[in-house]
Amino acid sequence: DVRPLFERVKSHDPIQREIDELALEMLGLNHWKPRLDEIYNAVAKELETMHKILETSRKKPKRTKIQQKEEKEKGRTESLTKWFKE
């Protein structure tokens, strides 16, 4: 099984580190290798923050205009029994 990227970054997975070091070499960014731990920490914090924002901002789905109109009309109607009382 492959662990999700977030878990690999958060735990500073050695295999992920090898992959990232190789990618940095290929891009000619060798000077970033010593900062991988710092990068992993920053990425993990950003992902955790984004997750918290998503969890706390879940709202009920907005009502459609049709639903709003139906609710408005519902309040305006009266029972027919009121008009047909003896």
MMTF fields as JSON, N, C-alpha, C and O atoms, coordinates in Angstrom:
{
  "mmtfVersion": "1.0.0",
  "mmtfProducer": "UNKNOWN",
  "numBonds": 343,
  "numAtoms": 344,
  "numGroups": 86,
  "numChains": 1,
  "numModels": 1,
  "chainsPerModel": [1],
  "groupsPerChain": [86],
  "chainIdList": ["A"],
  "bondAtomList": [4, 2, 8, 6, 12, 10, 16, 14, 20, 18, 24, 22, 28, 26, 32, 30, 36, 34, 40, 38, 44, 42, 48, 46, 52, 50, 56, 54, 60, 58, 64, 62, 68, 66, 72, 70, 76, 74, 80, 78, 84, 82, 88, 86, 92, 90, 96, 94, 100, 98, 104, 102, 108, 106, 112, 110, 116, 114, 120, 118, 124, 122, 128, 126, 132, 130, 136, 134, 140, 138, 144, 142, 148, 146, 152, 150, 156, 154, 160, 158, 164, 162, 168, 166, 172, 170, 176, 174, 180, 178, 184, 182, 188, 186, 192, 190, 196, 194, 200, 198, 204, 202, 208, 206, 212, 210, 216, 214, 220, 218, 224, 222, 228, 226, 232, 230, 236, 234, 240, 238, 244, 242, 248, 246, 252, 250, 256, 254, 260, 258, 264, 262, 268, 266, 272, 270, 276, 274, 280, 278, 284, 282, 288, 286, 292, 290, 296, 294, 300, 298, 304, 302, 308, 306, 312, 310, 316, 314, 320, 318, 324, 322, 328, 326, 332, 330, 336, 334, 340, 338],
  "bondOrderList": [1, 1, 1, 1, 1, 1, 1, 1, 1, 1, 1, 1, 1, 1, 1, 1, 1, 1, 1, 1, 1, 1, 1, 1, 1, 1, 1, 1, 1, 1, 1, 1, 1, 1, 1, 1, 1, 1, 1, 1, 1, 1, 1, 1, 1, 1, 1, 1, 1, 1, 1, 1, 1, 1, 1, 1, 1, 1, 1, 1, 1, 1, 1, 1, 1, 1, 1, 1, 1, 1, 1, 1, 1, 1, 1, 1, 1, 1, 1, 1, 1, 1, 1, 1, 1],
  "groupList": [{"groupName": "ASP", "atomNameList": ["N", "CA", "C", "O"], "elementList": ["N", "C", "C", "O"], "formalChargeList": [0, 0, 0, 0], "bondAtomList": [1, 0, 2, 1, 3, 2], "bondOrderList": [1, 1, 2], "singleLetterCode": "D", "chemCompType": "L-PEPTIDE LINKING"}, {"groupName": "VAL", "atomNameList": ["N", "CA", "C", "O"], "elementList": ["N", "C", "C", "O"], "formalChargeList": [0, 0, 0, 0], "bondAtomList": [1, 0, 2, 1, 3, 2], "bondOrderList": [1, 1, 2], "singleLetterCode": "V", "chemCompType": "L-PEPTIDE LINKING"}, {"groupName": "ARG", "atomNameList": ["N", "CA", "C", "O"], "elementList": ["N", "C", "C", "O"], "formalChargeList": [0, 0, 0, 0], "bondAtomList": [1, 0, 2, 1, 3, 2], "bondOrderList": [1, 1, 2], "singleLetterCode": "R", "chemCompType": "L-PEPTIDE LINKING"}, {"groupName": "PRO", "atomNameList": ["N", "CA", "C", "O"], "elementList": ["N", "C", "C", "O"], "formalChargeList": [0, 0, 0, 0], "bondAtomList": [1, 0, 2, 1, 3, 2], "bondOrderList": [1, 1, 2], "singleLetterCode": "P", "chemCompType": "L-PEPTIDE LINKING"}, {"groupName": "LEU", "atomNameList": ["N", "CA", "C", "O"], "elementList": ["N", "C", "C", "O"], "formalChargeList": [0, 0, 0, 0], "bondAtomList": [1, 0, 2, 1, 3, 2], "bondOrderList": [1, 1, 2], "singleLetterCode": "L", "chemCompType": "L-PEPTIDE LINKING"}, {"groupName": "PHE", "atomNameList": ["N", "CA", "C", "O"], "elementList": ["N", "C", "C", "O"], "formalChargeList": [0, 0, 0, 0], "bondAtomList": [1, 0, 2, 1, 3, 2], "bondOrderList": [1, 1, 2], "singleLetterCode": "F", "chemCompType": "L-PEPTIDE LINKING"}, {"groupName": "GLU", "atomNameList": ["N", "CA", "C", "O"], "elementList": ["N", "C", "C", "O"], "formalChargeList": [0, 0, 0, 0], "bondAtomList": [1, 0, 2, 1, 3, 2], "bondOrderList": [1, 1, 2], "singleLetterCode": "E", "chemCompType": "L-PEPTIDE LINKING"}, {"groupName": "LYS", "atomNameList": ["N", "CA", "C", "O"], "elementList": ["N", "C", "C", "O"], "formalChargeList": [0, 0, 0, 0], "bondAtomList": [1, 0, 2, 1, 3, 2], "bondOrderList": [1, 1, 2], "singleLetterCode": "K", "chemCompType": "L-PEPTIDE LINKING"}, {"groupName": "SER", "atomNameList": ["N", "CA", "C", "O"], "elementList": ["N", "C", "C", "O"], "formalChargeList": [0, 0, 0, 0], "bondAtomList": [1, 0, 2, 1, 3, 2], "bondOrderList": [1, 1, 2], "singleLetterCode": "S", "chemCompType": "L-PEPTIDE LINKING"}, {"groupName": "HIS", "atomNameList": ["N", "CA", "C", "O"], "elementList": ["N", "C", "C", "O"], "formalChargeList": [0, 0, 0, 0], "bondAtomList": [1, 0, 2, 1, 3, 2], "bondOrderList": [1, 1, 2], "singleLetterCode": "H", "chemCompType": "L-PEPTIDE LINKING"}, {"groupName": "ILE", "atomNameList": ["N", "CA", "C", "O"], "elementList": ["N", "C", "C", "O"], "formalChargeList": [0, 0, 0, 0], "bondAtomList": [1, 0, 2, 1, 3, 2], "bondOrderList": [1, 1, 2], "singleLetterCode": "I", "chemCompType": "L-PEPTIDE LINKING"}, {"groupName": "GLN", "atomNameList": ["N", "CA", "C", "O"], "elementList": ["N", "C", "C", "O"], "formalChargeList": [0, 0, 0, 0], "bondAtomList": [1, 0, 2, 1, 3, 2], "bondOrderList": [1, 1, 2], "singleLetterCode": "Q", "chemCompType": "L-PEPTIDE LINKING"}, {"groupName": "ALA", "atomNameList": ["N", "CA", "C", "O"], "elementList": ["N", "C", "C", "O"], "formalChargeList": [0, 0, 0, 0], "bondAtomList": [1, 0, 2, 1, 3, 2], "bondOrderList": [1, 1, 2], "singleLetterCode": "A", "chemCompType": "L-PEPTIDE LINKING"}, {"groupName": "MET", "atomNameList": ["N", "CA", "C", "O"], "elementList": ["N", "C", "C", "O"], "formalChargeList": [0, 0, 0, 0], "bondAtomList": [1, 0, 2, 1, 3, 2], "bondOrderList": [1, 1, 2], "singleLetterCode": "M", "chemCompType": "L-PEPTIDE LINKING"}, {"groupName": "GLY", "atomNameList": ["N", "CA", "C", "O"], "elementList": ["N", "C", "C", "O"], "formalChargeList": [0, 0, 0, 0], "bondAtomList": [1, 0, 2, 1, 3, 2], "bondOrderList": [1, 1, 2], "singleLetterCode": "G", "chemCompType": "PEPTIDE LINKING"}, {"groupName": "ASN", "atomNameList": ["N", "CA", "C", "O"], "elementList": ["N", "C", "C", "O"], "formalChargeList": [0, 0, 0, 0], "bondAtomList": [1, 0, 2, 1, 3, 2], "bondOrderList": [1, 1, 2], "singleLetterCode": "N", "chemCompType": "L-PEPTIDE LINKING"}, {"groupName": "TRP", "atomNameList": ["N", "CA", "C", "O"], "elementList": ["N", "C", "C", "O"], "formalChargeList": [0, 0, 0, 0], "bondAtomList": [1, 0, 2, 1, 3, 2], "bondOrderList": [1, 1, 2], "singleLetterCode": "W", "chemCompType": "L-PEPTIDE LINKING"}, {"groupName": "TYR", "atomNameList": ["N", "CA", "C", "O"], "elementList": ["N", "C", "C", "O"], "formalChargeList": [0, 0, 0, 0], "bondAtomList": [1, 0, 2, 1, 3, 2], "bondOrderList": [1, 1, 2], "singleLetterCode": "Y", "chemCompType": "L-PEPTIDE LINKING"}, {"groupName": "THR", "atomNameList": ["N", "CA", "C", "O"], "elementList": ["N", "C", "C", "O"], "formalChargeList": [0, 0, 0, 0], "bondAtomList": [1, 0, 2, 1, 3, 2], "bondOrderList": [1, 1, 2], "singleLetterCode": "T", "chemCompType": "L-PEPTIDE LINKING"}],
  "groupTypeList": [0, 1, 2, 3, 4, 5, 6, 2, 1, 7, 8, 9, 0, 3, 10, 11, 2, 6, 10, 0, 6, 4, 12, 4, 6, 13, 4, 14, 4, 15, 9, 16, 7, 3, 2, 4, 0, 6, 10, 17, 15, 12, 1, 12, 7, 6, 4, 6, 18, 13, 9, 7, 10, 4, 6, 18, 8, 2, 7, 7, 3, 7, 2, 18, 7, 10, 11, 11, 7, 6, 6, 7, 6, 7, 14, 2, 18, 6, 8, 4, 18, 7, 16, 5, 7, 6],
  "groupIdList": [1, 2, 3, 4, 5, 6, 7, 8, 9, 10, 11, 12, 13, 14, 15, 16, 17, 18, 19, 20, 21, 22, 23, 24, 25, 26, 27, 28, 29, 30, 31, 32, 33, 34, 35, 36, 37, 38, 39, 40, 41, 42, 43, 44, 45, 46, 47, 48, 49, 50, 51, 52, 53, 54, 55, 56, 57, 58, 59, 60, 61, 62, 63, 64, 65, 66, 67, 68, 69, 70, 71, 72, 73, 74, 75, 76, 77, 78, 79, 80, 81, 82, 83, 84, 85, 86],
  "secStructList": [7, 7, 7, 7, 2, 2, 2, 2, 2, 2, 6, 6, 7, 2, 2, 2, 2, 2, 2, 2, 2, 2, 2, 2, 2, 2, 6, 6, 7, 4, 4, 4, 4, 4, 4, 2, 2, 2, 2, 2, 2, 2, 2, 2, 2, 2, 2, 2, 2, 2, 2, 2, 2, 2, 2, 2, 6, 7, 7, 7, 7, 7, 7, 7, 2, 2, 2, 2, 2, 2, 2, 2, 2, 2, 2, 2, 7, 7, 7, 2, 2, 2, 2, 6, 7, 7],
  "xCoordList": [0.828, 0.0, 0.868, 1.921, 0.404, 1.104, 0.427, -0.788, 1.233, 0.69, 0.358, 1.052, -0.687, -1.023, 0.135, 0.926, 0.214, 1.291, 1.346, 2.431, 0.199, 0.18, 0.883, 1.671, 0.6, 1.243, 2.751, 3.539, 3.142, 4.57, 5.307, 6.418, 4.702, 5.338, 5.382, 6.398, 4.267, 4.18, 5.188, 5.749, 5.409, 6.311, 7.755, 8.618, 8.009, 9.354, 9.849, 10.972, 8.983, 9.257, 10.571, 10.776, 11.467, 12.774, 12.665, 13.46, 11.696, 11.535, 11.063, 11.538, 10.116, 9.656, 10.809, 10.926, 11.659, 12.823, 13.74, 14.219, 13.989, 14.833, 14.224, 14.924, 12.917, 12.218, 12.377, 12.682, 12.169, 12.257, 13.68, 13.877, 14.67, 16.065, 16.411, 17.086, 15.947, 16.192, 15.521, 16.106, 14.291, 13.579, 14.311, 14.423, 14.805, 15.554, 16.832, 17.193, 17.513, 18.717, 18.378, 19.081, 17.292, 16.889, 16.555, 16.752, 16.054, 15.701, 16.868, 16.748, 17.989, 19.152, 19.009, 19.59, 18.24, 17.993, 18.61, 17.971, 19.835, 20.515, 20.599, 20.611, 20.658, 20.788, 19.54, 19.582, 18.442, 17.22, 17.193, 16.376, 18.05, 18.049, 18.144, 17.388, 19.047, 19.142, 17.879, 17.693, 17.024, 15.825, 14.567, 13.46, 14.728, 13.554, 12.71, 11.482, 13.346, 12.572, 11.73, 10.571, 12.316, 11.603, 10.425, 9.338, 10.659, 9.606, 8.495, 7.317, 8.857, 7.852, 6.99, 5.768, 7.618, 6.86, 5.897, 4.748, 6.362, 5.516, 4.339, 3.205, 4.61, 3.544, 2.531, 1.326, 2.998, 2.096, 1.209, 0.012, 1.773, 0.975, -0.067, -1.209, 0.32, -0.623, -1.776, -2.935, -1.465, -2.516, -3.437, -4.649, -2.882, -3.702, -4.617, -5.787, -4.093, -4.896, -6.025, -7.162, -5.715, -6.744, -7.824, -9.009, -7.428, -8.389, -9.311, -10.523, -8.736, -9.54, -10.525, -11.679, -10.072, -10.957, -12.114, -13.262, -11.824, -12.889, -13.88, -15.089, -13.382, -14.257, -15.147, -16.323, -14.604, -15.385, -16.287, -17.226, -16.031, -16.844, -17.942, -18.587, -18.156, -19.237, -20.565, -20.872, -21.332, -22.618, -23.706, -23.452, -24.931, -26.044, -26.089, -25.734, -26.521, -26.619, -27.62, -28.646, -27.304, -28.201, -29.497, -29.527, -30.564, -31.856, -31.895, -31.35, -32.54, -32.682, -33.749, -34.515, -33.802, -34.812, -36.211, -37.151, -36.349, -37.655, -38.071, -39.222, -37.134, -37.448, -37.805, -38.729, -37.09, -37.388, -38.782, -39.531, -39.129, -40.445, -41.54, -42.573, -41.316, -42.302, -42.521, -43.657, -41.446, -41.574, -42.322, -43.114, -42.067, -42.751, -44.242, -45.088, -44.554, -45.947, -46.665, -47.85, -45.97, -46.552, -47.088, -48.141, -46.373, -46.787, -47.99, -48.693, -48.254, -49.37, -50.675, -51.748, -50.608, -51.826, -52.586, -52.011, -53.891, -54.752, -55.521, -55.718, -55.931, -56.669, -58.045, -58.694, -58.485, -59.814, -60.921, -62.02, -60.642, -61.68, -62.084, -63.21, -61.217, -61.547, -62.66, -63.521, -62.652, -63.618, -64.93, -65.956, -64.906, -66.103, -66.739, -67.497, -66.449, -67.063, -68.528, -68.913, -69.321, -70.757, -71.118, -72.288],
  "yCoordList": [-1.196, 0.0, 1.254, 1.309, 2.231, 3.51, 4.476, 4.67, 5.075, 6.05, 7.343, 7.698, 8.05, 9.328, 10.327, 10.266, 11.227, 12.217, 13.011, 13.255, 13.415, 14.2, 13.457, 14.047, 12.172, 11.37, 11.261, 11.338, 11.08, 10.959, 12.255, 12.233, 13.371, 14.669, 14.95, 15.4, 14.681, 14.965, 14.136, 14.613, 12.898, 12.009, 12.055, 11.33, 12.915, 13.03, 11.659, 11.248, 10.973, 9.625, 9.588, 10.41, 8.634, 8.575, 8.3, 8.82, 7.496, 7.215, 8.477, 8.791, 9.202, 10.456, 11.446, 12.178, 11.46, 12.358, 12.033, 12.941, 10.743, 10.353, 10.827, 11.331, 10.658, 11.107, 12.615, 13.098, 13.352, 14.811, 15.285, 16.244, 14.624, 14.993, 14.766, 15.588, 13.647, 13.357, 14.407, 14.874, 14.77, 15.79, 17.132, 17.826, 17.491, 18.744, 18.717, 19.716, 17.572, 17.428, 17.621, 18.325, 16.988, 17.081, 18.519, 18.921, 19.278, 20.671, 21.629, 22.83, 21.093, 21.931, 22.764, 23.844, 22.264, 22.996, 22.276, 22.135, 21.829, 21.083, 21.86, 21.269, 23.181, 23.989, 23.93, 24.393, 23.374, 23.239, 21.942, 21.813, 20.999, 19.706, 19.845, 19.183, 20.684, 20.792, 21.379, 21.272, 21.994, 22.63, 21.776, 22.253, 20.522, 19.671, 19.512, 19.531, 19.355, 19.223, 20.469, 20.379, 21.612, 22.881, 22.968, 23.42, 22.533, 22.532, 21.571, 21.914, 20.367, 19.392, 19.954, 19.803, 20.6, 21.176, 22.255, 22.308, 23.11, 24.184, 23.623, 24.076, 22.641, 22.034, 21.331, 21.456, 20.601, 19.896, 20.885, 20.643, 21.988, 22.997, 23.624, 23.835, 23.921, 24.507, 23.55, 23.964, 22.278, 21.297, 21.109, 20.975, 21.097, 20.985, 22.192, 22.047, 23.376, 24.597, 24.574, 24.92, 24.169, 24.085, 23.085, 23.332, 21.968, 20.96, 21.523, 21.314, 22.236, 22.835, 23.849, 23.896, 24.659, 25.655, 24.968, 25.395, 23.917, 23.182, 22.579, 22.627, 22.019, 21.395, 22.42, 22.151, 23.586, 24.582, 25.407, 26.036, 25.421, 26.257, 25.484, 26.017, 24.267, 23.504, 24.127, 24.261, 24.497, 25.137, 24.276, 23.387, 24.58, 23.913, 24.409, 25.555, 23.558, 24.021, 25.171, 25.175, 26.133, 27.272, 26.808, 25.882, 27.485, 27.178, 27.801, 28.88, 27.11, 27.648, 28.728, 28.838, 29.518, 30.575, 29.973, 30.561, 28.814, 28.144, 27.761, 27.964, 27.206, 26.843, 28.078, 28.034, 29.178, 30.406, 30.911, 31.349, 30.849, 31.302, 30.421, 30.924, 29.102, 28.181, 28.463, 28.439, 28.728, 29.025, 30.332, 30.457, 31.294, 32.584, 32.405, 32.95, 31.636, 31.376, 30.579, 30.797, 29.68, 28.85, 29.728, 29.445, 30.766, 31.68, 32.511, 33.005, 32.684, 33.497, 32.714, 33.317, 31.424, 30.641, 30.44, 30.395, 30.32, 30.065, 28.783, 28.38, 28.184, 26.942, 27.214, 28.206, 26.323, 26.464, 26.263, 26.792, 25.509, 25.283, 26.595, 26.712, 27.56, 28.863, 29.528, 30.196, 29.356, 30.011, 29.232, 29.8, 27.971, 27.16, 26.795, 25.828, 27.542, 27.262, 27.637, 28.586, 26.901, 27.187, 28.092, 28.439],
  "zCoordList": [0.0, 0.0, 0.0, 0.635, -0.714, -0.78, 0.182, 0.142, 1.043, 1.989, 1.247, 0.295, 1.667, 1.029, 1.155, 2.096, 0.207, 0.183, 1.482, 2.01, 2.0, 3.237, 4.372, 5.111, 4.506, 5.559, 5.326, 6.269, 4.067, 3.761, 4.059, 4.589, 3.727, 3.983, 5.476, 6.005, 6.152, 7.586, 8.39, 9.377, 7.96, 8.704, 8.191, 8.685, 7.195, 6.612, 6.136, 6.426, 5.405, 4.907, 4.114, 3.221, 4.438, 3.753, 2.253, 1.47, 1.851, 0.418, -0.305, -1.397, 0.32, -0.273, -0.378, -1.361, 0.648, 0.642, -0.538, -1.217, -0.786, -1.919, -3.235, -4.112, -3.356, -4.57, -4.736, -5.826, -3.649, -3.706, -3.987, -4.733, -3.396, -3.66, -5.127, -5.748, -5.677, -7.089, -7.975, -8.952, -7.624, -8.399, -8.341, -9.351, -7.164, -7.028, -7.866, -8.489, -7.877, -8.706, -10.181, -10.906, -10.612, -12.017, -12.41, -13.557, -11.456, -11.725, -11.508, -11.75, -11.054, -10.793, -9.531, -9.423, -8.581, -7.334, -6.138, -5.096, -6.289, -5.225, -3.916, -2.837, -4.014, -2.801, -1.908, -0.768, -2.405, -1.599, -0.79, 0.121, -1.092, -0.39, 1.13, 1.842, 1.654, 3.115, 3.766, 4.978, 2.956, 3.508, 3.345, 3.594, 2.928, 2.706, 3.973, 3.897, 5.13, 6.372, 6.617, 7.022, 6.372, 6.538, 5.561, 5.92, 4.335, 3.316, 3.71, 3.615, 4.154, 4.579, 5.707, 5.689, 6.684, 7.802, 7.317, 7.755, 6.417, 5.899, 5.105, 5.264, 4.257, 3.451, 4.352, 4.136, 5.348, 6.265, 7.016, 7.169, 7.484, 8.197, 7.284, 7.693, 6.051, 5.098, 4.813, 4.788, 4.601, 4.322, 5.523, 5.354, 6.729, 7.933, 8.076, 8.428, 7.807, 7.888, 6.866, 7.186, 5.645, 4.612, 5.004, 4.778, 5.584, 6.02, 7.106, 7.063, 8.079, 9.148, 8.59, 9.013, 7.642, 7.031, 6.322, 6.449, 5.582, 4.892, 5.879, 5.652, 6.959, 7.951, 8.647, 8.889, 8.969, 9.711, 8.812, 9.3, 7.527, 6.645, 5.931, 5.028, 6.314, 5.68, 6.078, 7.263, 5.095, 5.331, 4.712, 3.9, 5.133, 4.479, 3.039, 2.765, 2.124, 0.741, 0.65, 1.329, -0.19, -0.358, -1.0, -1.811, -0.606, -1.212, -2.599, -2.83, -3.501, -4.846, -4.833, -3.875, -5.882, -5.976, -5.992, -5.456, -6.602, -6.635, -5.218, -4.831, -4.441, -3.059, -2.248, -1.436, -2.451, -1.729, -2.087, -1.215, -3.38, -3.832, -3.242, -2.8, -3.233, -2.663, -1.184, -0.709, -0.455, 0.968, 1.188, 2.123, 0.326, 0.426, 0.138, 0.847, -0.907, -1.275, -0.187, 0.063, 0.442, 1.491, 2.621, 3.192, 2.928, 3.988, 3.6, 4.482, 2.319, 1.836, 1.721, 1.7, 1.649, 1.431, 2.728, 3.816, 2.577, 3.729, 3.461, 2.315, 4.496, 4.366, 3.763, 4.097, 2.869, 2.267, 3.294, 3.132, 4.339, 5.349, 6.011, 6.495, 6.044, 6.62, 5.814, 6.387, 4.509, 3.637, 3.524, 3.147, 3.84, 3.691, 5.014, 5.088, 6.05, 7.345, 7.285, 6.602, 7.992, 8.003, 9.128, 9.29]
}
